Every structure is written in C-alpha cells, then in structure tokens.
Amino acid sequence: MNRRVQLFDSFTGLTPPERAAVVQLISQTSDSTNGEEIAEALDYALKNRPSFGGYIFTLWENDQVISCVVVNQTGMGPYNPGYVLVYAVLHPDYLEEEDLLQDLVQRAVRHAKGEIAMHLRPNNPGIDLFKRLGFTEKYVELRLNPKVRAAAG
C-alpha cells in the first residue's frame, strides 16, 4: 500500500487527471454533487479565477485519491474567518479509517494563517469528527436566495 499526501495551491496546480479524480471523489461523497460548484471551489483555491486563493490537501493510495480537504481563503481578516473549509471528504471504501480524514483536516488547520470556518448541514455525520478536532458552533447561518425573494415579492 503506497499512500502519499499532496498539497495543491496556486503554485503547484492540479493536472487534469488529478483534478478529475478530486472532483469525482467530492461529488460522490459530499452533499455537493454539482460539478460546477466543486470546480469553482477548486479554481478559487488554486487562483484559476480572481480570488484570495487557498489550498487542497489530498491523500492518495497508489493512483486513487481517497481523501480530500479543500480550503478557500476569504480575505476577510479579523472580522470574519480568513479561511473556509469547503470540502472534507473520505472515500466510501475507507470510512472505517476516519483518522485519514482527521489527519488531512489537521494538516489544513495547521497550514492556515488564521481562523477557519465551515458550513455543514445539521444532519451531517461529520459534525462529531469536527467537534473532536476543536471546531465549535458559533453562528446559525441564514440565506436568502434571490430567486426565492423575487418569487415572494
């Protein structure tokens, strides 16, 4: 078993096969199955679009990505978290090895130069893991979708 951790950022980028593997893993293991949303988060982290950047930690076993953490930098300094942990996923075949994801999240936290926030649905099974890693509930997020607002108004 050959496992390796890789860090991707605006300096290293992702090759097309690496990108495809990361998108596939995220889409099959997260609430976000929208490939465009996933691609946008990756592009933001890698500064392939105007952004503050971020980074991606991946864990590979041979040529297969088995865990991934995507962090975007917000540029919002002291009044909001400087980073948002967008995705933290573990391949379904490795769910018994939760420590693999835990290790990547800890690497992502150490790599950040400021506070990290994340958004999870209330029923997300990963909430307990993130609380064990020191994440705390701070706010309830409310969103207003412009399409809903226009239909109601």
Contacts in CASP RR format, 6 or more apart in sequence:
PFRMAT RR
TARGET T0000
AUTHOR 0000-0000-0000
METHOD contacts of the structure
MODEL  1
MNRRVQLFDSFTGLTPPERAAVVQLISQTSDSTNGEEIAEALDYALKNRP
SFGGYIFTLWENDQVISCVVVNQTGMGPYNPGYVLVYAVLHPDYLEEEDL
LQDLVQRAVRHAKGEIAMHLRPNNPGIDLFKRLGFTEKYVELRLNPKVRA
AAG
1 61 0 8 1.000
1 62 0 8 1.000
2 61 0 8 1.000
2 62 0 8 1.000
3 59 0 8 1.000
3 60 0 8 1.000
3 61 0 8 1.000
3 66 0 8 1.000
4 59 0 8 1.000
4 60 0 8 1.000
5 57 0 8 1.000
5 58 0 8 1.000
5 59 0 8 1.000
5 60 0 8 1.000
5 103 0 8 1.000
5 104 0 8 1.000
5 107 0 8 1.000
6 57 0 8 1.000
6 58 0 8 1.000
6 60 0 8 1.000
7 55 0 8 1.000
7 56 0 8 1.000
7 57 0 8 1.000
7 107 0 8 1.000
7 111 0 8 1.000
8 14 0 8 1.000
8 18 0 8 1.000
8 45 0 8 1.000
8 46 0 8 1.000
8 55 0 8 1.000
8 56 0 8 1.000
8 57 0 8 1.000
8 58 0 8 1.000
9 45 0 8 1.000
9 46 0 8 1.000
9 53 0 8 1.000
9 54 0 8 1.000
9 55 0 8 1.000
9 56 0 8 1.000
10 46 0 8 1.000
10 47 0 8 1.000
10 53 0 8 1.000
10 54 0 8 1.000
13 46 0 8 1.000
14 22 0 8 1.000
14 42 0 8 1.000
14 46 0 8 1.000
14 56 0 8 1.000
18 58 0 8 1.000
18 65 0 8 1.000
19 42 0 8 1.000
21 64 0 8 1.000
21 65 0 8 1.000
22 42 0 8 1.000
22 56 0 8 1.000
22 58 0 8 1.000
22 65 0 8 1.000
22 68 0 8 1.000
23 35 0 8 1.000
23 38 0 8 1.000
23 39 0 8 1.000
23 42 0 8 1.000
25 65 0 8 1.000
25 66 0 8 1.000
25 67 0 8 1.000
25 68 0 8 1.000
25 89 0 8 1.000
25 91 0 8 1.000
26 32 0 8 1.000
26 38 0 8 1.000
26 68 0 8 1.000
26 70 0 8 1.000
26 87 0 8 1.000
26 89 0 8 1.000
27 33 0 8 1.000
27 34 0 8 1.000
27 35 0 8 1.000
27 38 0 8 1.000
28 92 0 8 1.000
29 89 0 8 1.000
29 90 0 8 1.000
29 91 0 8 1.000
29 92 0 8 1.000
30 87 0 8 1.000
30 89 0 8 1.000
31 121 0 8 1.000
31 124 0 8 1.000
32 38 0 8 1.000
32 87 0 8 1.000
38 87 0 8 1.000
40 49 0 8 1.000
41 70 0 8 1.000
41 72 0 8 1.000
41 86 0 8 1.000
41 87 0 8 1.000
42 48 0 8 1.000
42 56 0 8 1.000
42 70 0 8 1.000
43 49 0 8 1.000
43 51 0 8 1.000
44 51 0 8 1.000
44 53 0 8 1.000
44 54 0 8 1.000
44 72 0 8 1.000
45 51 0 8 1.000
45 53 0 8 1.000
45 54 0 8 1.000
45 55 0 8 1.000
45 56 0 8 1.000
45 70 0 8 1.000
45 71 0 8 1.000
45 72 0 8 1.000
45 86 0 8 1.000
46 53 0 8 1.000
46 54 0 8 1.000
46 56 0 8 1.000
47 53 0 8 1.000
47 54 0 8 1.000
51 72 0 8 1.000
51 73 0 8 1.000
52 72 0 8 1.000
52 73 0 8 1.000
52 74 0 8 1.000
52 75 0 8 1.000
53 72 0 8 1.000
53 73 0 8 1.000
54 71 0 8 1.000
54 72 0 8 1.000
54 73 0 8 1.000
54 83 0 8 1.000
55 71 0 8 1.000
55 108 0 8 1.000
55 111 0 8 1.000
56 68 0 8 1.000
56 69 0 8 1.000
56 70 0 8 1.000
56 71 0 8 1.000
57 68 0 8 1.000
57 69 0 8 1.000
57 71 0 8 1.000
57 104 0 8 1.000
57 107 0 8 1.000
57 108 0 8 1.000
57 111 0 8 1.000
58 65 0 8 1.000
58 67 0 8 1.000
58 68 0 8 1.000
58 69 0 8 1.000
58 104 0 8 1.000
59 65 0 8 1.000
59 66 0 8 1.000
59 67 0 8 1.000
59 68 0 8 1.000
59 100 0 8 1.000
59 103 0 8 1.000
59 104 0 8 1.000
60 66 0 8 1.000
64 91 0 8 1.000
65 91 0 8 1.000
66 90 0 8 1.000
66 91 0 8 1.000
66 93 0 8 1.000
66 94 0 8 1.000
66 100 0 8 1.000
67 89 0 8 1.000
67 90 0 8 1.000
67 91 0 8 1.000
67 94 0 8 1.000
67 100 0 8 1.000
67 101 0 8 1.000
67 104 0 8 1.000
68 87 0 8 1.000
68 88 0 8 1.000
68 89 0 8 1.000
68 104 0 8 1.000
69 85 0 8 1.000
69 87 0 8 1.000
69 88 0 8 1.000
69 89 0 8 1.000
69 101 0 8 1.000
69 104 0 8 1.000
69 105 0 8 1.000
69 107 0 8 1.000
69 108 0 8 1.000
70 85 0 8 1.000
70 86 0 8 1.000
70 87 0 8 1.000
70 88 0 8 1.000
71 83 0 8 1.000
71 84 0 8 1.000
71 85 0 8 1.000
71 86 0 8 1.000
71 108 0 8 1.000
71 111 0 8 1.000
71 112 0 8 1.000
71 116 0 8 1.000
72 83 0 8 1.000
72 84 0 8 1.000
72 86 0 8 1.000
73 82 0 8 1.000
73 83 0 8 1.000
74 80 0 8 1.000
74 81 0 8 1.000
74 82 0 8 1.000
74 83 0 8 1.000
74 84 0 8 1.000
75 82 0 8 1.000
76 82 0 8 1.000
80 117 0 8 1.000
81 114 0 8 1.000
81 115 0 8 1.000
81 116 0 8 1.000
81 117 0 8 1.000
82 112 0 8 1.000
82 114 0 8 1.000
82 115 0 8 1.000
82 116 0 8 1.000
82 117 0 8 1.000
83 112 0 8 1.000
83 114 0 8 1.000
83 115 0 8 1.000
83 116 0 8 1.000
83 117 0 8 1.000
84 116 0 8 1.000
84 117 0 8 1.000
84 118 0 8 1.000
84 119 0 8 1.000
85 105 0 8 1.000
85 108 0 8 1.000
85 116 0 8 1.000
85 117 0 8 1.000
85 118 0 8 1.000
86 118 0 8 1.000
88 101 0 8 1.000
88 104 0 8 1.000
88 105 0 8 1.000
88 108 0 8 1.000
88 118 0 8 1.000
88 130 0 8 1.000
89 101 0 8 1.000
90 97 0 8 1.000
90 98 0 8 1.000
90 100 0 8 1.000
90 101 0 8 1.000
94 100 0 8 1.000
98 129 0 8 1.000
101 129 0 8 1.000
102 129 0 8 1.000
102 132 0 8 1.000
102 133 0 8 1.000
105 129 0 8 1.000
105 130 0 8 1.000
105 133 0 8 1.000
106 133 0 8 1.000
108 116 0 8 1.000
109 116 0 8 1.000
109 133 0 8 1.000
116 135 0 8 1.000
117 138 0 8 1.000
118 130 0 8 1.000
118 135 0 8 1.000
119 141 0 8 1.000
120 126 0 8 1.000
120 127 0 8 1.000
120 130 0 8 1.000
END
